[in-house]
């Protein structure tokens, strides 16, 4: 099978997978340059996630979640504005 290659349209993006007690986030800058970290679902840890994204100059975030676990992650971003 042939490998598909897509043009990168987002300079620095973050994918977030939200679970009840843990959040897994990956910041990706290129095909080979990415980093994954885990965060707890506490406000202090979500603030660390937000600050990490800001420090890495993330411009776009995609979040996947089941149920209502996404709400605290989403709400912590309101404090950026």
N, C-alpha and C positions, 0 to 999 in steps of 0.2 A: 504494500500500500504506500502511496506517495504521501510525503509529509507536507501538510499545508502550512504556508507561511503568510501571516497577515501583516499589513503595514501597521506600525505603532502610531495611533492617533492621540493617545493620552501620554503626556510626557512622564508623569509620575502618578501611578494609581495604587490604590489599596483595596484589596479584597478582604472582607470581614465575614467570618462564619461565627454566628452567635448561637451559643448553647445556654442552658440554664445557669451554669456556674462558671463557665469559661468562654472566653472569646479568643479566637485564633485570627490573627491578621497578617497578611503578607503585603509588603510594599514592593512594587516592581517598577524598576526604572528601564530595564531592557531585557532581552532574551536571557542574558546571563547574570544580570545584576538585580538580585532580589533578596529580601530578608523576611523571615517569618518569626513572629513572637506570639506568646500566649499571655493573656491577661485575665484576671479574675473579674467577676461581675460587680465588684464594689466600686463606689464612686471614685475613690482615690486611684484605683487601677484603670478605670475608664478615662480619667483625666490624664494618666500616663500615656494611654493609647492616643488620645487627642494631641498631646504635646509631641509625641513621637512623629505622628503624621505631619504636624506643622513643621517640625525641625527638618523633615525629609522633603518638604515642599510638595506634599501630595496635593494634586489638583482635582482628582476624582476618586470617589469611593463607591464600591458596590458591596451591598450587604445582603447576606442570606440568613434567614432565621425562621424558626418554627414557632408558632404561637405568638405570645406578646413579649418574648425575651429581647426583641430588638428595641423596644421603647426606651430603656435607660441609655443604650448606646446612642440612639438618635438624639435624645434630649441633651446629652453632654455636649453635643456640637453647637447647640444654641448659645452656649457661653463664648463661642469664638467670635460671634458677630458683635 
